[in-house]
Structure formats: structure tokens, C-alpha cells
Amino acid sequence: MTTVSAERLASVFVEFADTLTEQFDLLEFLHMLTGRTADLVGAAAVGLVLANKNGNLEFIAGSDEKAKLLELFQLQNREGPCQEAYRTGRPVVNVDLGEAASRWPRFAPQASALGFRSVHAFPLRLRSQTIGALNVFSDTSEGNFDRKDVPIVQALADVAAISLLQERAIHRGEVLTEQLQSALNTRVVIEQAKGAIAQIHQISVDDAFVRIRAYARNNNRRLTDVAHAVISDRSSVPGLA
């Protein structure tokens, strides 16, 4: 896998910092993080899961539909790298999927069938609490991380956790739980909006999401607000729906 360069890493962190404004959109930030992580390390796909108020993991963001499908498969079968990283609070690194059937008997064959060769997972840690996991999937034989790159990707996962503080304004566990649950609930609306735009324009779900995010950025609107408008009031998003 591509070695992370200091210049590219600095650029990503600057971009992250620029999003932490009064108009901070948590879901847009997390989707951006999965995409930038994939670009930064040369991964085929990156997915992110968060724990809900009951402590169960749910899909929240992914770099593409393949990432989403694999995350959902892990959650449905209660096995896989994200489950392991979340449960232990430690990174799962450089796992060859061709040799992981005994470790994850359902997940490993499914991931291999989708063309992936190796997988990594990094816990999202907030203080002493693990609140989710970031999965990185590779589809080449050179998908292993260098030792020095592991803490860098872990730092990206930690940035995702820190972002959930919303400009560091959340300090109590019960408020954080409400914030996480709100993000998980909103993700359902975004999935519905993606499906609606895909059907209207006869395009893929990935392309539909690109259009929704671009519309939100170009019109200085929150991603979640645009998604709600697509579902409930399409006249308020002219040119999109």
C-alpha cells in the first residue's frame, strides 16, 4: 500500500480543520474522512461504523457502496475486523483475507469474493471509550501497511472520534450518546435520498451521493438538510431532484 507522505497528510489535516466551523456537518465530515483516508493510503475502500446507544455497531459512512455492503455484512454476521477493533480497542492490521477464514468464517470469503485481498481496522477512541471503528480494504497484493503508517491511520480514526465533539463542545457521555444516535438516524435519511436521486436520474447510488454532496457544498447547505429536502420537499432543491 502507498506509503503516507507528510505533505499529503498535512493537506488532509488542514482540510479537516477547515470543516470544523459553526456550520459543521458531522455526516459530511465522516464521509469526507473515509474518502480522504482511501486516497491517502491508496485503499480500494474505507468504511466507518459507530456504536449506537445500546452499544451495537451501525454503518455510518463509506467511501463507496462496496464499503457499505461489507460493513453491513460484518454487522449482520457479528464478525469481522471492525467488530474486533471495536471490541478490543486495538488496531487490526495486515490481515490476508485468503488466510482469514478460520478467524472470520463468513466475512473473509465474502470480502474475498468482492475482490479484496487484505483488510485493516482501527478503533475510534474517545478518551478511554471506543465508539466505533474505521475499516480499510485493499484489493492488491501490496495492501499491507508499513509499521510507521499504522499510527498515522490510527490518528485519522482518532480525528473522527474527536470530530464527534462538534468543535469540542460536548463533554458529557450522555450528550455524546445523543449525538451519535442522531448521526445514525440521519444516515438512514441520506440512504433514502441517495436511492431517490439514483432513480430520478437513472444513475448509480455512488454517483447520486456525489451529486447530493456537491449540491450541499455549492449551495452552502448541510448534507443532512439537503437529504431531508430530497425526501420531503424536492421543490426546495432545484436542479438536484
TITI-802084 format. One record per residue (C-alpha): residue number from 1; chain; residue in three letters; x, y, z. Coordinates in pm, 1 decimal, always signed. Each point is the difference from the previous one (the first is absolute). Layout:
<pts>
[NUM 'A' 'ALA' [X Y Z]]
...
</pts>
This chain:
<pts>
[1 'A' 'MET' [+0.0 +0.0 +0.0]]
[2 'A' 'THR' [+118.7 +352.2 -73.8]]
[3 'A' 'THR' [+218.9 +146.2 +272.8]]
[4 'A' 'VAL' [-165.3 +305.7 +151.3]]
[5 'A' 'SER' [+192.2 +316.7 -83.9]]
[6 'A' 'ALA' [+33.6 +281.1 +252.6]]
[7 'A' 'GLU' [-115.7 +255.5 -257.7]]
[8 'A' 'ARG' [-318.7 -187.1 -88.3]]
[9 'A' 'LEU' [-74.4 -68.7 +365.9]]
[10 'A' 'ALA' [+41.3 +367.1 +90.1]]
[11 'A' 'SER' [-235.6 +96.1 -282.8]]
[12 'A' 'VAL' [-266.4 -239.5 +128.2]]
[13 'A' 'PHE' [+21.5 +129.9 +355.8]]
[14 'A' 'VAL' [-25.5 +359.1 -124.1]]
[15 'A' 'GLU' [-313.1 -95.5 -193.7]]
[16 'A' 'PHE' [-144.1 -165.3 +309.9]]
[17 'A' 'ALA' [+71.0 +309.2 +207.9]]
[18 'A' 'ASP' [-174.7 +219.8 -257.5]]
[19 'A' 'THR' [-322.5 -196.8 +46.9]]
[20 'A' 'LEU' [-17.7 +62.5 +375.0]]
[21 'A' 'THR' [-203.5 +318.5 -25.8]]
[22 'A' 'GLU' [-332.2 +117.8 +135.8]]
[23 'A' 'GLN' [-165.4 -177.8 -293.6]]
[24 'A' 'PHE' [+174.6 -327.4 +85.8]]
[25 'A' 'ASP' [-184.4 -292.1 -160.3]]
[26 'A' 'LEU' [+95.5 -321.7 +177.4]]
[27 'A' 'LEU' [-112.9 -243.9 -267.7]]
[28 'A' 'GLU' [+162.5 +195.2 -282.1]]
[29 'A' 'PHE' [+321.2 +6.9 +202.9]]
[30 'A' 'LEU' [-4.5 -376.2 +59.8]]
[31 'A' 'HIS' [-67.6 -74.5 -367.1]]
[32 'A' 'MET' [+282.9 +233.4 -94.7]]
[33 'A' 'LEU' [+227.0 -176.8 +247.6]]
[34 'A' 'THR' [-63.5 -342.8 -154.7]]
[35 'A' 'GLY' [+67.4 +134.4 -348.5]]
[36 'A' 'ARG' [+315.8 +186.1 +99.8]]
[37 'A' 'THR' [+130.0 -300.9 +191.9]]
[38 'A' 'ALA' [-47.1 -218.1 -308.0]]
[39 'A' 'ASP' [+186.1 +253.4 -215.1]]
[40 'A' 'LEU' [+275.1 +50.4 +256.0]]
[41 'A' 'VAL' [+95.0 -365.7 +42.5]]
[42 'A' 'GLY' [-99.4 -125.4 -345.6]]
[43 'A' 'ALA' [-279.8 -219.9 +134.7]]
[44 'A' 'ALA' [-273.7 -148.5 -216.1]]
[45 'A' 'ALA' [-269.7 +85.1 +254.4]]
[46 'A' 'VAL' [-40.7 +143.3 +348.3]]
[47 'A' 'GLY' [-298.0 -35.0 +231.4]]
[48 'A' 'LEU' [-92.1 +138.5 +339.6]]
[49 'A' 'VAL' [-231.5 -141.6 +265.8]]
[50 'A' 'LEU' [-121.2 +153.7 +326.1]]
[51 'A' 'ALA' [-153.5 -146.7 +312.2]]
[52 'A' 'ASN' [-360.5 +95.3 +68.3]]
[53 'A' 'LYS' [-142.3 +72.8 +345.0]]
[54 'A' 'ASN' [-30.9 -373.4 +65.8]]
[55 'A' 'GLY' [+365.0 -63.5 -82.6]]
[56 'A' 'ASN' [-73.2 -170.8 -332.6]]
[57 'A' 'LEU' [+195.6 +105.2 -307.9]]
[58 'A' 'GLU' [-176.6 +163.7 -294.6]]
[59 'A' 'PHE' [+127.8 +111.8 -339.1]]
[60 'A' 'ILE' [+42.8 +378.1 -20.4]]
[61 'A' 'ALA' [+223.8 +85.9 -298.8]]
[62 'A' 'GLY' [+194.2 -159.3 -284.1]]
[63 'A' 'SER' [+215.8 +97.3 -294.6]]
[64 'A' 'ASP' [-229.1 -194.8 -236.0]]
[65 'A' 'GLU' [-278.7 -258.3 -13.6]]
[66 'A' 'LYS' [+241.4 -294.6 +29.6]]
[67 'A' 'ALA' [+118.5 +134.4 +333.9]]
[68 'A' 'LYS' [-359.4 +36.9 +112.9]]
[69 'A' 'LEU' [-90.5 -355.3 -102.9]]
[70 'A' 'LEU' [+296.8 -150.7 +182.1]]
[71 'A' 'GLU' [-64.0 +200.8 +314.4]]
[72 'A' 'LEU' [-364.5 -107.2 +3.5]]
[73 'A' 'PHE' [+105.2 -361.6 -56.2]]
[74 'A' 'GLN' [+232.5 +19.0 +300.2]]
[75 'A' 'LEU' [-270.8 +149.4 +217.0]]
[76 'A' 'GLN' [-262.2 -254.1 -104.4]]
[77 'A' 'ASN' [+233.9 -292.0 +67.7]]
[78 'A' 'ARG' [+162.6 +152.3 +308.9]]
[79 'A' 'GLU' [+350.8 -81.6 -117.6]]
[80 'A' 'GLY' [+279.8 +170.3 -186.2]]
[81 'A' 'PRO' [+276.7 +254.9 +54.4]]
[82 'A' 'CYS' [-223.1 +288.5 +108.5]]
[83 'A' 'GLN' [-164.4 -216.0 +266.0]]
[84 'A' 'GLU' [+340.8 -111.7 +123.5]]
[85 'A' 'ALA' [+152.3 +349.6 +9.1]]
[86 'A' 'TYR' [-305.2 +136.4 +179.7]]
[87 'A' 'ARG' [-7.9 -282.7 +253.3]]
[88 'A' 'THR' [+371.4 +6.4 +84.5]]
[89 'A' 'GLY' [+72.6 +369.8 -52.4]]
[90 'A' 'ARG' [+310.8 -94.9 -200.0]]
[91 'A' 'PRO' [+82.5 +22.2 -372.6]]
[92 'A' 'VAL' [-39.1 -306.1 -221.6]]
[93 'A' 'VAL' [+271.2 +29.9 -264.2]]
[94 'A' 'ASN' [+120.0 -183.3 -312.0]]
[95 'A' 'VAL' [-243.2 -291.6 +3.4]]
[96 'A' 'ASP' [+17.0 -211.4 -317.2]]
[97 'A' 'LEU' [-362.2 -82.3 -81.9]]
[98 'A' 'GLY' [+106.2 -315.3 -183.5]]
[99 'A' 'GLU' [+127.8 -137.2 +329.6]]
[100 'A' 'ALA' [-263.0 +142.8 +234.0]]
[101 'A' 'ALA' [-284.7 -250.3 -40.8]]
[102 'A' 'SER' [+68.0 -158.1 +338.7]]
[103 'A' 'ARG' [-2.6 +344.2 +162.2]]
[104 'A' 'TRP' [-309.5 +132.9 -179.8]]
[105 'A' 'PRO' [-171.2 -297.6 -170.0]]
[106 'A' 'ARG' [-280.3 +206.1 -156.0]]
[107 'A' 'PHE' [+160.0 +339.0 -52.9]]
[108 'A' 'ALA' [+334.1 -105.4 -153.8]]
[109 'A' 'PRO' [-149.9 -199.6 -293.2]]
[110 'A' 'GLN' [-251.2 +277.8 -70.1]]
[111 'A' 'ALA' [+268.9 +270.1 -7.4]]
[112 'A' 'SER' [+220.0 -217.1 -222.3]]
[113 'A' 'ALA' [-291.7 -59.0 -237.0]]
[114 'A' 'LEU' [-32.8 +377.4 -40.6]]
[115 'A' 'GLY' [+362.8 +18.0 -112.3]]
[116 'A' 'PHE' [+172.9 +110.7 +319.6]]
[117 'A' 'ARG' [+333.2 -152.1 +101.8]]
[118 'A' 'SER' [+71.3 +144.5 +344.5]]
[119 'A' 'VAL' [-171.9 +200.2 +271.4]]
[120 'A' 'HIS' [+83.8 +225.3 +292.3]]
[121 'A' 'ALA' [-213.6 +152.8 +275.6]]
[122 'A' 'PHE' [+69.7 +282.8 +242.7]]
[123 'A' 'PRO' [-205.2 +77.7 +311.6]]
[124 'A' 'LEU' [-157.7 +343.8 +37.5]]
[125 'A' 'ARG' [+111.6 +93.4 +348.4]]
[126 'A' 'LEU' [-133.5 +286.7 +205.4]]
[127 'A' 'ARG' [+194.9 +26.2 +323.5]]
[128 'A' 'SER' [-22.6 -351.3 +146.8]]
[129 'A' 'GLN' [-314.7 -88.6 -195.3]]
[130 'A' 'THR' [-11.7 -174.4 -338.4]]
[131 'A' 'ILE' [-295.5 +131.9 -198.7]]
[132 'A' 'GLY' [+45.0 -165.9 -339.3]]
[133 'A' 'ALA' [+251.2 -118.8 -258.0]]
[134 'A' 'LEU' [+155.1 +103.0 -331.7]]
[135 'A' 'ASN' [+48.0 -282.0 -254.8]]
[136 'A' 'VAL' [+253.4 +16.0 -283.5]]
[137 'A' 'PHE' [-26.3 -250.8 -286.6]]
[138 'A' 'SER' [+265.5 -75.8 -263.1]]
[139 'A' 'ASP' [-48.8 -180.1 -331.3]]
[140 'A' 'THR' [+368.0 -49.8 -86.3]]
[141 'A' 'SER' [+274.8 -232.1 +118.8]]
[142 'A' 'GLU' [+189.5 +304.9 +127.1]]
[143 'A' 'GLY' [-268.5 +113.6 +239.9]]
[144 'A' 'ASN' [+190.1 -37.2 +326.6]]
[145 'A' 'PHE' [+81.4 +300.5 +213.8]]
[146 'A' 'ASP' [+354.4 +96.7 +84.3]]
[147 'A' 'ARG' [+60.8 +6.5 +375.3]]
[148 'A' 'LYS' [+36.7 +378.0 +4.6]]
[149 'A' 'ASP' [-329.4 +48.4 -186.2]]
[150 'A' 'VAL' [-211.3 -180.6 +261.4]]
[151 'A' 'PRO' [+4.7 +285.0 +257.7]]
[152 'A' 'ILE' [-78.9 +247.0 -279.1]]
[153 'A' 'VAL' [-317.7 -181.5 -100.1]]
[154 'A' 'GLN' [-85.6 -43.4 +367.3]]
[155 'A' 'ALA' [+33.0 +377.1 +32.2]]
[156 'A' 'LEU' [-256.3 +42.9 -278.6]]
[157 'A' 'ALA' [-236.7 -228.4 +190.8]]
[158 'A' 'ASP' [+59.7 +202.2 +314.6]]
[159 'A' 'VAL' [-78.1 +318.7 -193.5]]
[160 'A' 'ALA' [-335.5 -152.9 -91.1]]
[161 'A' 'ALA' [-67.6 -64.5 +366.9]]
[162 'A' 'ILE' [+105.3 +350.6 +100.2]]
[163 'A' 'SER' [-223.0 +149.4 -269.8]]
[164 'A' 'LEU' [-298.3 -145.5 +181.0]]
[165 'A' 'LEU' [+59.9 +258.4 +269.1]]
[166 'A' 'GLN' [-123.0 +263.0 -248.1]]
[167 'A' 'GLU' [+263.6 +262.2 +49.2]]
[168 'A' 'ARG' [+80.0 -149.3 +340.2]]
[169 'A' 'ALA' [-329.4 +121.8 +144.3]]
[170 'A' 'ILE' [-116.4 -342.4 +120.9]]
[171 'A' 'HIS' [+154.6 -112.5 +325.7]]
[172 'A' 'ARG' [-250.8 -233.3 +163.0]]
[173 'A' 'GLY' [-58.1 -361.7 -99.6]]
[174 'A' 'GLU' [-378.1 +26.7 -21.4]]
[175 'A' 'VAL' [+23.0 +293.9 -242.9]]
[176 'A' 'LEU' [+247.1 -191.5 -215.2]]
[177 'A' 'THR' [-237.1 -296.3 -7.1]]
[178 'A' 'GLU' [-281.6 +223.1 -124.8]]
[179 'A' 'GLN' [+230.2 +144.5 -268.1]]
[180 'A' 'LEU' [+103.8 -343.7 -121.8]]
[181 'A' 'GLN' [-358.9 -121.5 -12.9]]
[182 'A' 'SER' [-105.7 +310.6 -192.1]]
[183 'A' 'ALA' [+273.2 -62.1 -257.3]]
[184 'A' 'LEU' [-105.1 -362.6 -37.9]]
[185 'A' 'ASN' [-365.0 +98.4 -45.9]]
[186 'A' 'THR' [+89.2 +264.0 -258.4]]
[187 'A' 'ARG' [+204.6 -251.4 -197.7]]
[188 'A' 'VAL' [-325.1 -184.2 -78.7]]
[189 'A' 'VAL' [-143.2 +315.7 -158.8]]
[190 'A' 'ILE' [+315.0 +45.2 -208.2]]
[191 'A' 'GLU' [-26.9 -358.3 -126.6]]
[192 'A' 'GLN' [-360.7 +69.5 -102.5]]
[193 'A' 'ALA' [+103.8 +319.8 -177.7]]
[194 'A' 'LYS' [+277.4 -182.3 -186.8]]
[195 'A' 'GLY' [-249.8 -257.0 -121.0]]
[196 'A' 'ALA' [-246.7 +268.0 -108.8]]
[197 'A' 'ILE' [+258.0 +197.5 -199.8]]
[198 'A' 'ALA' [+135.0 -319.0 -156.7]]
[199 'A' 'GLN' [-348.6 -92.7 -117.1]]
[200 'A' 'ILE' [-88.1 +348.2 -125.3]]
[201 'A' 'HIS' [+315.7 +38.6 -208.2]]
[202 'A' 'GLN' [+56.3 -370.5 -76.5]]
[203 'A' 'ILE' [+351.0 +4.4 +145.9]]
[204 'A' 'SER' [+189.2 -210.5 +252.7]]
[205 'A' 'VAL' [-45.6 +54.6 +372.1]]
[206 'A' 'ASP' [+364.3 +109.9 +27.8]]
[207 'A' 'ASP' [-52.4 +263.7 -271.2]]
[208 'A' 'ALA' [-322.4 +110.8 +166.9]]
[209 'A' 'PHE' [+184.8 +61.4 +324.8]]
[210 'A' 'VAL' [+266.3 +201.0 -182.9]]
[211 'A' 'ARG' [-276.7 +223.6 -137.6]]
[212 'A' 'ILE' [-163.1 +45.9 +340.4]]
[213 'A' 'ARG' [+328.5 +93.9 +167.8]]
[214 'A' 'ALA' [+94.7 +236.7 -283.5]]
[215 'A' 'TYR' [-341.3 +169.4 +18.6]]
[216 'A' 'ALA' [+36.6 +46.8 +375.9]]
[217 'A' 'ARG' [+347.5 +152.3 -33.7]]
[218 'A' 'ASN' [-86.7 +221.9 -297.8]]
[219 'A' 'ASN' [-308.6 +136.6 +172.3]]
[220 'A' 'ASN' [+156.1 +31.6 +346.4]]
[221 'A' 'ARG' [-252.3 -241.5 +148.8]]
[222 'A' 'ARG' [+44.7 -285.5 +242.3]]
[223 'A' 'LEU' [+10.4 -347.0 -151.9]]
[224 'A' 'THR' [-269.8 -117.4 +237.0]]
[225 'A' 'ASP' [-230.3 +291.0 -91.7]]
[226 'A' 'VAL' [+36.8 -71.1 -371.9]]
[227 'A' 'ALA' [-74.2 -368.9 +56.5]]
[228 'A' 'HIS' [-316.0 +84.9 +195.0]]
[229 'A' 'ALA' [-106.8 +237.2 -279.8]]
[230 'A' 'VAL' [+43.3 -269.7 -264.8]]
[231 'A' 'ILE' [-235.3 -223.7 +195.8]]
[232 'A' 'SER' [-259.0 +252.7 +118.6]]
[233 'A' 'ASP' [+16.1 +313.0 -219.0]]
[234 'A' 'ARG' [+175.1 -44.8 -333.6]]
[235 'A' 'SER' [-105.6 +345.0 -117.7]]
[236 'A' 'SER' [+246.4 +144.9 +251.9]]
[237 'A' 'VAL' [+297.1 -165.8 -173.4]]
[238 'A' 'PRO' [-38.0 +111.8 -364.2]]
[239 'A' 'GLY' [+246.0 -155.8 -237.5]]
[240 'A' 'LEU' [+59.7 -296.5 +227.8]]
[241 'A' 'ALA' [-335.4 -173.9 +16.8]]
</pts>
